[in-house]
Amino acid sequence: MALISTARGLIFLALLGIWASSQATCRTLHEASSMLERHEQWMARYGRSYEDITEKEMRFQIFKRNVEYIESFNSVGNRPYKLSVNLFADQSNEEFQASHNGYKRTSNPSTSSPVTAFRYENVTAVPSSIDWRKKGAVTPIKDQGRCGCCWAFSAVAAMEGITSITNGKSVSLSEQEVVDCDTSGEDQGCAGGLMDDAFKFIIQNKGLTTEENYPYKGVDGTCNKNKAASHAATIAGYEDVPANNEKELLKAVANQPVSVAIDASGSDFQFYSSGVFTGECGTELDHGVTAVGYGTAEDGTKYWLVKNSWGTSWGEEGYIRMKRDIDAKEGLCGIAMESSYPTA
Ligand SMILES: *[C@@H]1O[C@H](CO)[C@@H](O)[C@H](O)[C@H]1NC(C)=O
C-alpha cells in the first residue's frame, strides 16, 4: 500500500513537472511572440525595413535587448528621468554613437586657438530661468539623420539664436551649406567637426543662406556656390565661454543660445524620453548641441534646456533637460567644458 501510494505520488509529481514545464514553455513562446509583435509594430511606426531575414533577426535581437534594458530601467521607482523605446531602439549603442554624434573633441587643447574674449564676464544679474523658445529665438527641432554633423546643427542653432535676438527675425538657416562647403579646421561634414570651426567658416563665408534655399540632405555633397551666395544672416565673430564653470555658462545662456559639447555616448542618452537627465554619462565629448535655456524643475532640480538634432520623437519633443549645477566642474556630461557662441 505504502509502495503504491509512493508510486502514485511519483507519477503525480512527474505529471506536475510536465505541466509546469509546458506552462513555462508557453509563457516563453508567448513572450517571444509578443516581442516579435512589438518589433513589427515599432518597425511600422518608424518606417523601418530591413535588407533580408538575417538583418531582421539581428535587428530583432538588438531591439529585444534594448527593450529589456529600457523596461528594467523604468521599473525602478524615483528615477528623475525616463527612457523610451524610441526611433533608435534597433541600434546597438556602439553603432548609435558612430552614426549620430560627430563632435571632434579638441584632442590637444594646447594647440587650439587662444582663449577668446568673453563679453559676459561682468554679467551679475541673470534671470532665475530663461527659455529662448518663448522669445522666438529657436527654430523648430531638426534631424541630422545618420550623418555625424551635430556640430553644424549646434553652430547653426546658436547662429539662429543671435540672429533673432539682434534682428528680431526668426529664420531657419542651412546646415547643409556648412556640411558641403566648410572645410575649415577639423570640419569634415558627416565625418565630424567642431562648432568653433563652423563659426570660423561662417565668418569667412560672410554668412549663411536659409534652410529653405539650401535644404538638408543628410549626406556629404558638393558645395553649391550659387545657393551659398545668397546669405540670409551673418555673424561678426565667436567667443568661447571660460571652461569648466557652469556659472560662466549661465551668464552666456542668459544672453543667447550657446553651442555646447557633451558626452552623449551612453544608452541612457540614446533612449532618454523625459524628465531631468542626471546621467550615466562621462566627459568624453562626442556630441554638439545647443543650450537654449535653463530653469528649475518642480522638485527643485536645476537644469539646462538643451536643443538636440535627432528629430521630435527623441526626448521631450526633441529637447533634453540636463541637470545643472552639479559638483563636478565639467558639468553633467561635460556640458561646461567646450561651449561657445557667435557674436552679431
Ligand atoms: C569687465 O570689468 C573689467 C573691470 O572693470 C573691465 O576691465 C573689463 O573690460 C570688463 N569686461 C567686459 C567684457 O566688459
The ligand as a Tripos MOL2 file, in Angstrom:
@<TRIPOS>MOLECULE
LIG
   14    14     1     0     0
SMALL
NO_CHARGES

@<TRIPOS>ATOM
      1 C1         34.7550   93.7720  -17.0130 C.3       1 LIG1
      2 O1         35.1560   94.6350  -15.9950 O.3       1 LIG1
      3 C2         36.5540   94.9230  -16.0240 C.3       1 LIG1
      4 C3         36.8530   95.8040  -14.8050 C.3       1 LIG1
      5 O2         36.0230   96.9150  -14.7810 O.3       1 LIG1
      6 C4         36.9240   95.6190  -17.3170 C.3       1 LIG1
      7 O3         38.3110   95.8670  -17.3690 O.3       1 LIG1
      8 C5         36.5470   94.7050  -18.4710 C.3       1 LIG1
      9 O4         36.7730   95.3470  -19.6990 O.3       1 LIG1
     10 C6         35.0620   94.3190  -18.3800 C.3       1 LIG1
     11 N1         34.7760   93.3350  -19.4020 N.am      1 LIG1
     12 C7         33.8690   93.4870  -20.3500 C.2       1 LIG1
     13 C8         33.7300   92.3940  -21.3320 C.3       1 LIG1
     14 O5         33.1620   94.4710  -20.4450 O.2       1 LIG1
@<TRIPOS>BOND
     1     1     2 1
     2     1    10 1
     3     2     3 1
     4     3     4 1
     5     3     6 1
     6     4     5 1
     7     6     7 1
     8     6     8 1
     9     8     9 1
    10     8    10 1
    11    10    11 1
    12    11    12 1
    13    12    13 1
    14    12    14 2
@<TRIPOS>SUBSTRUCTURE
     1 LIG1         1 GROUP 0 **** ****
